[in-house]
Amino acid sequence: MTSPTKLTDLSALTLHRARARRDALFLHDTVRDEAQDRLAMVNKSFTAPAIVTAFPEIWRAAFPDATIVADTEVLDLEPGAHDLVIHALALHWADDPVGQLIQCRRALRPDGLSLTLAFGGQTLHQLRAALGQAEITVTGGLSPRVAPMGEIRDLGALLQRAGFALPVADSVPLNVSYADLWNLMHDLRAMGETNALAARLRHPTRRAVLNEAAKIYDREYSDTQGRITATFEIIVLTGWAPDASQPQALRPGSASARLAEALGTQETPLKD
């Protein structure tokens, strides 16, 4: 059995996260609030929650009784111990994202809820495009600079692969305004979200590349006030640990009433 391709340089990621500033973690605050709003709409009380996050201080006050663990390759979660598992803004750095979701499912009791909030494929698409175009223009080459993030359809499919029942995936797009590329990059560093890809260049980016990227970003993605826009797409993945009490799909052909009768219409047979 082959191991997942190494995506992330964990040493670099740990260093970047250690430099993160609490006042710059507004996306994590937003995701925490989104999780609370979603749980408020669920007709169920959760008494044994667990949270997977790189920034536990974001979650402790809102979930004081939760078990909080780091987003390590092997999650420190006891099988069948929780009725709620939240995976918070860490899936994009996982070498094996479906493995992370499988571990979340195994940590759940029957009919327990998994709520995963992850960056989607539209996240930083402007930055990705500007840097790529600038690097090709200046150096004639292209290197990985922004972590790959799944599209909503692909991330939704991971729920099924992980064995969840009643899977649902939806998107929450957030557009953030910055004065220029330099302010955006400063914010990403303060978030602990700078390049930690294993395949990244191991030398500083040439200033000419960054200057060209700033020009492209300003030209292509500025608003009417002359500020640039950065998109952060939050994908919310909801799935339940299978349980006999959950709604089950009927076997094809097992319906006891005709659809036409339910709709009060005349059934018209199709011609051969």
C-alpha positions as CSV (number, residue, x, y, z in Angstrom):
1,M,0.0,0.0,0.0
2,T,1.5,3.3,-1.1
3,S,1.7,6.3,1.3
4,P,0.2,9.6,0.4
5,T,2.3,12.0,-1.6
6,K,4.1,14.4,0.8
7,L,2.5,17.8,0.3
8,T,3.5,19.7,3.4
9,D,6.9,20.5,5.0
10,L,5.7,20.0,8.6
11,S,8.8,21.8,10.0
12,A,8.1,24.9,8.0
13,L,4.3,24.7,8.8
14,T,5.0,24.5,12.5
15,L,7.4,27.4,12.3
16,H,4.9,29.6,10.4
17,R,2.1,28.8,12.8
18,A,4.3,29.6,15.8
19,R,4.8,33.1,14.3
20,A,1.0,33.7,13.9
21,R,-0.6,36.6,15.7
22,R,-3.9,36.2,17.5
23,D,-5.2,39.5,16.1
24,A,-4.6,38.2,12.6
25,L,-6.7,35.0,12.9
26,F,-9.9,36.6,11.8
27,L,-10.7,33.7,9.4
28,H,-10.6,31.2,12.3
29,D,-12.9,33.5,14.3
30,T,-15.3,33.5,11.3
31,V,-15.2,29.8,11.0
32,R,-15.8,29.3,14.8
33,D,-18.8,31.6,14.5
34,E,-20.0,29.7,11.4
35,A,-19.7,26.4,13.3
36,Q,-21.7,27.7,16.2
37,D,-24.5,29.0,13.9
38,R,-24.7,25.7,12.2
39,L,-24.9,23.7,15.4
40,A,-27.6,26.0,16.7
41,M,-29.8,24.8,13.8
42,V,-29.3,21.1,14.6
43,N,-32.0,19.6,16.7
44,K,-29.6,17.8,18.9
45,S,-27.5,18.5,22.0
46,F,-23.8,17.6,21.9
47,T,-22.2,16.6,25.2
48,A,-18.8,15.2,24.1
49,P,-17.4,17.4,21.4
50,A,-13.9,17.3,19.9
51,I,-12.1,19.9,17.8
52,V,-9.2,19.5,15.5
53,T,-7.3,22.8,15.1
54,A,-3.9,24.4,15.0
55,F,-5.1,27.3,17.1
56,P,-6.9,25.9,20.2
57,E,-7.2,29.4,21.8
58,I,-9.8,30.3,19.2
59,W,-12.1,27.6,20.3
60,R,-11.7,27.1,24.1
61,A,-14.1,29.9,25.2
62,A,-16.9,28.8,22.8
63,F,-16.5,25.1,23.5
64,P,-15.1,24.9,27.1
65,D,-15.9,21.1,27.5
66,A,-14.4,20.1,24.1
67,T,-11.4,17.8,23.6
68,I,-9.0,19.9,21.5
69,V,-6.3,18.2,19.4
70,A,-3.8,19.2,16.8
71,D,-4.1,18.4,13.2
72,T,-1.4,15.8,13.2
73,E,-1.3,12.9,10.7
74,V,-2.7,10.6,13.3
75,L,-5.3,12.5,15.3
76,D,-5.3,12.0,19.0
77,L,-8.9,11.1,19.2
78,E,-10.3,8.0,21.0
79,P,-12.5,5.8,18.7
80,G,-16.3,6.2,19.5
81,A,-15.7,8.8,22.2
82,H,-17.4,11.8,20.7
83,D,-20.8,12.9,19.5
84,L,-19.4,15.9,17.6
85,V,-16.0,16.4,15.8
86,I,-15.1,19.7,14.3
87,H,-12.2,19.9,11.9
88,A,-11.2,23.6,11.6
89,L,-9.3,25.2,8.7
90,A,-6.5,22.6,8.6
91,L,-7.5,20.1,5.9
92,H,-5.6,22.0,3.1
93,W,-2.2,21.2,4.8
94,A,-3.0,17.4,5.2
95,D,-1.1,15.0,3.1
96,D,-4.1,12.6,3.4
97,P,-7.3,14.6,3.7
98,V,-9.6,11.6,3.3
99,G,-7.6,9.9,6.1
100,Q,-8.3,12.9,8.3
101,L,-12.0,12.5,7.7
102,I,-12.0,8.8,8.3
103,Q,-10.3,9.4,11.7
104,C,-13.0,11.9,12.5
105,R,-15.7,9.4,11.6
106,R,-14.1,6.7,13.7
107,A,-14.0,9.1,16.7
108,L,-17.7,9.5,16.5
109,R,-20.4,7.6,18.3
110,P,-23.3,6.3,16.1
111,D,-25.3,9.2,14.8
112,G,-22.5,11.6,15.8
113,L,-21.9,14.7,13.7
114,S,-18.7,15.7,11.8
115,L,-18.4,19.3,10.8
116,T,-15.4,20.1,8.7
117,L,-14.6,23.7,7.7
118,A,-11.9,23.9,5.0
119,F,-10.5,26.3,2.5
120,G,-12.0,25.7,-1.0
121,G,-10.5,26.0,-4.4
122,Q,-11.4,29.6,-4.9
123,T,-9.3,30.6,-2.0
124,L,-6.6,33.1,-3.0
125,H,-7.2,32.4,-6.7
126,Q,-6.2,36.0,-7.4
127,L,-2.9,35.6,-5.6
128,R,-2.2,32.3,-7.3
129,A,-2.9,33.8,-10.8
130,A,-0.8,36.9,-10.2
131,L,2.2,35.1,-8.8
132,G,2.1,32.5,-11.5
133,Q,1.9,35.0,-14.3
134,A,4.6,37.2,-12.8
135,E,7.0,34.2,-12.3
136,I,6.6,33.1,-15.9
137,T,7.1,36.6,-17.1
138,V,10.2,37.3,-15.1
139,T,11.9,33.8,-14.8
140,G,10.3,31.8,-17.6
141,G,9.3,29.1,-15.0
142,L,6.7,28.3,-12.4
143,S,6.9,27.0,-8.9
144,P,4.3,25.9,-6.3
145,R,3.5,28.9,-4.1
146,V,-0.1,28.4,-2.8
147,A,-1.3,25.2,-1.2
148,P,-3.8,23.2,-3.4
149,M,-7.3,23.4,-2.1
150,G,-10.2,21.2,-3.3
151,E,-13.2,22.2,-5.2
152,I,-16.6,21.7,-3.4
153,R,-17.5,18.7,-5.5
154,D,-14.2,17.0,-4.7
155,L,-14.4,17.8,-1.0
156,G,-18.0,16.6,-0.9
157,A,-16.9,13.3,-2.4
158,L,-14.4,12.8,0.4
159,L,-17.3,12.6,2.8
160,Q,-18.6,9.5,1.0
161,R,-15.2,8.0,0.7
162,A,-14.8,8.4,4.4
163,G,-18.0,6.5,5.1
164,F,-20.3,9.3,6.4
165,A,-24.0,9.1,6.1
166,L,-26.2,12.0,4.9
167,P,-23.2,14.0,3.4
168,V,-23.6,17.7,2.6
169,A,-21.1,20.2,1.2
170,D,-21.7,23.9,0.8
171,S,-19.6,27.0,0.3
172,V,-19.3,30.3,2.2
173,P,-17.2,32.8,0.1
174,L,-15.5,35.7,1.9
175,N,-13.9,38.6,0.0
176,V,-11.4,40.7,2.0
177,S,-10.0,44.0,0.8
178,Y,-6.4,45.0,1.1
179,A,-4.4,48.1,0.2
180,D,-2.0,46.1,-2.0
181,L,-0.3,42.8,-2.4
182,W,2.3,43.6,0.3
183,N,-0.5,44.0,2.9
184,L,-2.1,40.7,1.8
185,M,1.2,38.9,2.1
186,H,1.8,40.5,5.5
187,D,-1.6,39.2,6.7
188,L,-0.9,35.7,5.4
189,R,2.4,35.6,7.3
190,A,0.6,36.8,10.5
191,M,-2.0,34.0,9.9
192,G,0.7,31.3,9.7
193,E,-0.4,30.6,6.1
194,T,2.7,31.3,4.1
195,N,4.1,28.7,1.7
196,A,4.9,25.5,3.5
197,L,4.7,23.2,0.5
198,A,7.4,20.5,0.4
199,A,8.0,21.2,-3.3
200,R,8.5,25.0,-2.8
201,L,11.6,26.8,-3.8
202,R,14.1,26.9,-1.0
203,H,15.5,30.3,-1.8
204,P,13.8,33.8,-1.4
205,T,11.6,34.9,-4.3
206,R,13.2,37.5,-6.5
207,R,12.0,41.0,-5.8
208,A,11.3,41.4,-9.5
209,V,8.7,38.6,-9.4
210,L,7.0,40.1,-6.4
211,N,6.9,43.6,-8.0
212,E,5.5,42.2,-11.2
213,A,2.9,40.2,-9.2
214,A,1.9,43.4,-7.4
215,K,1.3,45.2,-10.7
216,I,-0.7,42.3,-12.1
217,Y,-2.8,42.0,-8.9
218,D,-3.6,45.7,-8.9
219,R,-4.4,45.7,-12.6
220,E,-6.7,42.6,-12.6
221,Y,-8.2,42.5,-9.2
222,S,-8.6,46.0,-7.8
223,D,-12.0,47.5,-6.8
224,T,-13.3,51.0,-7.5
225,Q,-11.4,52.4,-4.5
226,G,-8.1,51.1,-5.8
227,R,-7.9,48.3,-3.3
228,I,-7.3,44.7,-4.2
229,T,-9.6,41.8,-3.3
230,A,-8.6,38.5,-1.9
231,T,-11.1,35.6,-1.8
232,F,-11.2,33.1,1.0
233,E,-13.7,30.3,0.2
234,I,-14.9,28.3,3.2
235,I,-16.2,24.8,2.4
236,V,-18.4,23.3,5.1
237,L,-18.6,19.5,5.0
238,T,-21.3,17.9,7.2
239,G,-21.6,14.2,7.7
240,W,-23.0,11.8,10.3
241,A,-21.7,8.6,11.6
242,P,-24.0,5.8,10.3
243,D,-26.8,4.7,12.6
244,A,-30.0,2.6,12.1
245,S,-32.1,5.6,13.2
246,Q,-31.2,7.7,10.2
247,P,-33.4,8.0,7.1
248,Q,-32.6,5.2,4.6
249,A,-33.1,5.3,0.9
250,L,-35.8,2.9,-0.4
251,R,-34.9,0.0,-2.7
252,P,-35.7,0.8,-6.3
253,G,-39.2,-0.4,-7.2
254,S,-40.4,-0.6,-3.6
255,A,-42.7,2.4,-3.7
256,S,-46.2,1.7,-2.4
257,A,-47.9,4.6,-4.2
258,R,-47.6,6.2,-7.7
259,L,-46.0,9.6,-8.0
260,A,-48.9,10.7,-10.2
261,E,-51.4,10.0,-7.4
262,A,-49.4,12.0,-4.9
263,L,-49.3,14.9,-7.3
264,G,-53.0,14.6,-8.3
265,T,-52.2,14.4,-12.0
266,Q,-52.9,12.0,-14.9
267,E,-50.1,9.5,-15.6
268,T,-49.2,9.4,-19.3
269,P,-47.4,6.2,-20.5
270,L,-44.4,6.8,-22.7
271,K,-44.4,5.3,-26.2
272,D,-42.0,2.5,-27.0
